[in-house]
């Protein structure tokens, strides 16, 4: 259920990547009442078709455009940018939600999966932001929401590459926010803890191994609701959910030597 947000910003065109499930799908539903055009991007065309139908039933006046693209593949980001140009759309809200993980030891990881994760979590996010920002600047406004993770604060054994990509996302978001301040374009890094979505199923090599602590799970509805509220309040970063916010504060206060000690004792098998 979506709770009403005071002073909610409106956007003419919002682009959401990874929109076929999980947080991306939830972003689509919660953004629908405050946008004129919603552009949904994902690899799975059928999922996007079903989502579009559901959105049109709830929000009959909403224009929904679908772009089927694999952003981790060669030319995927360029095809996405070309599709926007063909549609004549210039997003004033970009939600970089698409991402993937890989839970297991780095040395035994399959390189194609690691490469796809680096390309999706880092390269695609950076490339799409670079593609849409000139239009936002020319129009005199807009916003960028980058989905990072609580993992951005930690070097996590068995999640080493994923955590490193999210550290990049958060650092990039902070720097970009400073650059764009003079243009009135806020940049928000959303740093959720564990969320029960398909992400975990794809990330796990062993279905029996869950890297997250059950008590720290936050619903996708709460994550997106907190993210959009933070955007409305022009915040730089948000850790959705009280437990995750407290955990982030504790982690930020710890010296690196203490973090190494804690991570070294973290159950792995």
N, C-alpha and C positions, 0 to 999 in steps of 0.2 A: 504493500500500500504506500502511495506517495503522499508525504505530508506537504502542506502548503509552505512555501518559503517567502518570507517578507522581502520586498524590494527585489524580486527575482529579475535578473537581466533578461532581455530579449535579444535574439540574434536573427539575422535574416537567413543565414545558411550555416548549418552545423555539419561538420564532417566527423564521423566516428569510425575508427578502424577497429578491426576485430569485433565487428558488430553482430556476428551470427549467434553468439551465445555469451553466457556469463556476464561480466561487467559491461561489455559492449552492448549487449541486448538491453541491459538495465539502463545504461546511459541513454539509449534511444528512446525508451519509454518515458524517462523522467525529463528529457529535453523536449519531447514532442510538444508540450503545451506552450513552450516559450520560443519556438522557432517557426519560420515560414517554410523553410526547405530543410529536409534532413537527408544527408548523403550517407548511406551505409556501405561500408567496405569490408569484405571478407572473401575467403576462398570458396566457401560453400554456397553455391547459387540457390539451391533448394531451401536452405535455412533462411537465406535473405528473403526469398519469395514469401515464405510463411510468416516471417517477421513483418514484412511490409503489409501483408493482408491483415495481420493482427493490429498493427498501428492504424491502418485506415479504418478499421471497424470502431476503434476507440476515439480516433481523432480524424473525422471524415474530411476536414478542410486542410489537412496536412499534405504537402507535396513530399513524397518520398522517392528518392533516386537511389538505385542500386548499382554498385560497381563491383564486379567479381574480379578479384585480383589476388595473387599470391605475392605479398610484399617482400617475402624473403627470396623470391626467385629473381633471376637476371631480368632486368627491365620491368619488374613488377611495379615499382614506384613510378616510373616514367609513364607506364600505361595508365596508371591511376590519374596522374597529372593530365595526361592527354584526354582522358574521359571527362574530367572536370571542364577542360577547355571546350570540348565538343558540346557539353551541356550548357555552356555559357555561365557557369557558376563560379563565384569567388567566395569561398567560406570566410566568415568572420568569427567562427569558432572551430578550432581544431582539437579533437580529442584523440590523442595518440594512445590508444588502449591496446592495440595488438601486441602480443608478446607470448613467449613460451619459456619453459624451464627444462632442466634436466637434473634429476636427483640421483646422485651416485658418485662414486669416486672419479676424479678427473682422468686418471691414468687409464681407466677402463671404459671411458666414454667413447661413443661412436662419433668420429669427427664430423660426418655430415650433419648430425643433429646439433653439435656445438656450433658449427658454421651457420646453420640456419638460425639458431638462437641469436648469435652475434649480429647477423644481418637484419633480423626482425626487431630485436630489442634496442639496437643501437643505430645501425645504418638507416633502416627504413624510417624510424622516428625522426632522425636528423634530416633525412632527405625530404620528407613530407613537410616538416616545419620550414625548411628552406624554400620549398616550392610555394607555400601559401603566404608566407610573411610579406613579400612585396605587395601583394594585393591588399592585405590588411593595412599596411602602412600607407598605401596610396589612397585608401578609403577613409583613413583617419581613425581607425579603431579595430578592435577585435579581441580575441583571447585565445590562449593556448593552454590546454590541460594535458599534462604528461602523466600517465599512470606509471609510477615507480613502485616501490615496495618498502616495507620496514627493513627488508634485507639490505637496503642501501647503506644502512648504518653498521653492518656487520660483515666480517669475513667468515662465511659459513662453510665449514667442511662438508663435502658431498653436494654442496650447492655453490661451489666456488665461482663458476663462470656466470651463473644467473645473478648472484649477489653483486658481482663486479659490474655487470651490465646495468643494474639498477643504481649503483653508485654513480655511474656515468649519467644516467637519466636525471638524477636529482641535482648533480653538480651542473650539468648543462642547463637545467631549468633555472637554477639560481642565477647563473651568469647571464642567460638570455633575458631574464626578468629585468636585470639592471640595464642592459642594452636598450630594451624596449620601453623603459619607463617614460622617456621623453615623447614617445609616440602614443602613450595612453593604452598600451596593449599589455594586460597582465598575463603572467605565466604562472601556472599553479602546478606543483608536483604533488600528486596524490600517492600516499605511501601506506597502503593497506597491509595488514597482517594476513594470515591465512583466510581464504574465502572458499566456500564449497562450490566450486565450478569445475568445468572440464579441464581447467589448467592443471590441477593436481593429478588427474588421471593421465594426462599426456606427459607430465614431468616425471612421474614415477616409473622406474624400470621394473621394480618389484611391487605389485599391487598391495602386498602386505606391509610395506614400509611407508609410513606417513611421516614426513619431516616436521610436521606441525604439531603443536600441543593443542588438544581438543578444546580446552577452555578459552583459547585465544581466537577461535574462529569468529568472524563477523559476517553478517549476511550481506549479500551483494546489494540489497536495497539500502542498507545503512551506509555502505561504502559510497555509493553514488550520491545519496542524499547529503552526506557530510561533504563530499567533494563539491557539489554545486553550491552548497551554503558557503563554503570557503571561497569559492569563486565570486559569489555575490559580495562577500566581505573583503575582497581583494587581498586574500592571504597568499603568502608565497608557498606554503607547504601545509599539508594536513595529514594526520594519522587517524583514519576513521575508527571510531569506537573508543570508549573510555579506556579499556584495558590496553589497547595498542598505543594510545596516546601516553599513558603512564609508562609503558615499557620503553617507548621511544625516549622519554625524558630521562629515565634511569640509564639507558644505554649511552645517551649523549653525555651524561655526567661521569661515566666511567673512563679511566685512563686506558690507553691501548693495552698496557700490560695486563690489566684486569680482564679486558675483553678476550685476550689470547687465552688466559687461564680458563675462563668460562667456556669458550668455544672448544678448548682442548678436552674438556670434561663432558661435552655434549654427547648424549647417547647417539651412536651412529648405526648400530646393528641390533 
